[in-house]
Amino acid sequence: MIYSIIFVTIKRCTRVKRFIKRVKYMKDDTQYQKDLKFIEKIDSMTSKNIEFFAYFIGLASCFAVHILYFTMFAVNGIREMAYFNIFSILFYAVCILLIRKVKVKITIVYAAIAEIIIHASLATICVGWGPDFGMFLLMIIPITFLMPNKQKNIPFIFMFSSLLLYGVLRYIYNDPNSSVYDLEHTKIGLIFYVINIFIGTFVLVYATTIYTIMDRYTECMLRVQNEQLRIMALVDPLTRLSNRRAMGENLKLVSSGSQQSGKKYVIGLGDIDNFKKVNDTYGHDYGDTVLSEVALILTEKIPENGYAARWGGEEFLFVIPESEVMDGFECAESIISSVRSHRFVKGKTEFFVTMTFGVCEGCPDDDVDKIISCADKRLYKGKNNGKNHTEYTD
């Protein structure tokens, strides 16, 4: 029963959708990937078949335990509890049959908890406190709070009911003479005690383990969601490249690294030629497709240590640390060549686009904004000089 209760809680958590696309500028995604792997592992355990087996195993376990109780009570002449365990056996048999039919399965769980409370109370009345059926009144309390439940008052109702019964039964039936059957210091009483201790220990260990897994799952979900929000704030939604804000942070890192190492860096600013004509001819939706495919080419051509971003409109910017102007020139020309040869198809129409780049080299003491301005001027120099090439000098 415990497994099915905890399973419902984990199942509720897995409804959160995840965005798992990695972006190049993530500083260190090791923890992110570990969290995703753990989340996916838990999610893989929550299919419909697993859900069914979780409830089935829980209810079948209760069914088997009550068969054991019935046998022991019947053999030892404790008729009242033998009769009640017949009811319990039939109750869990019906619950097993209803697993697939009942949509709100939490009702089955609540019914099972109620049966456990009643059984523990009646057993204490019949055989006294020695066999320690009363422990189940306390052990069931944390389980009610672990279950996902829109009615927040229900766990408190179970808690106060169990505590009240525990206190009353402890007060009245602590004396062996007050119970219907005195099993104090008897072999059967000891057997009941050992069985109950074993079941109770299993419940506590299992519940604690599941709670630990749930707690880690929640922490992983929060970290992943926070990372996703960070990514969403730094990624251009159309091209999946860094946006201007993210590139600003990357430029600061590159400039800072340049000052520490004393090495130069290069910035390239590119623009899709005649992009307005593309939008006017093929529509803005397909213009977005062109932007996305050009962005993919940039991602493939930029060196591993470099960064690329959508700078605005049809403009793209890249920065390559520890490099010189000719490195930037070669990178830009590689992008231009790939874009120029890339075929775009809209219906039965086929067309090509070109790009123009301006490239500028930055020194450790240079202001990054001035280097971007320099690349921008060279870009428009390239536009005025025929487009479809890279300008890297003034």
Buried (B, 14 or more C-beta within 10 A) or exposed (E): BBBBBBBBBBBEBBEEEBEEEEBBBBEEBEEBBEBBEBBEEBBEBBEEEEBBBBBBBBBBBBBEBBBEBBEBBBEBEBEBBBEBBBBBBEBBBEBBEBBEEEEEBBEBBBBBBBBBBBBBBBBBBBBBBBBBBBBBBBBBBBBBBBBEBEEEEBBEEBBEBBEEBBEEBEEBBBEBEEBBBBBBEBEBBBBBBEBBEEBBEEBBEEBEEBBEBBEBBEEBBEBBBEBBEEBEEBBBEEBBBBBBEBBBEBBEBBBEBBEEEEBBBBBBBBBBBBBEEBBEEBEEEBBEBBBBBBBBBBBEBBEEEBBBBBBEEBBBBBBBBBBBBEBBBBBBBBBBBBBEEBEBEBEEEEBEBBBBBBBBBBEBEBEBEEBBBBBBBBBBBBBEEEBBBBBBEE
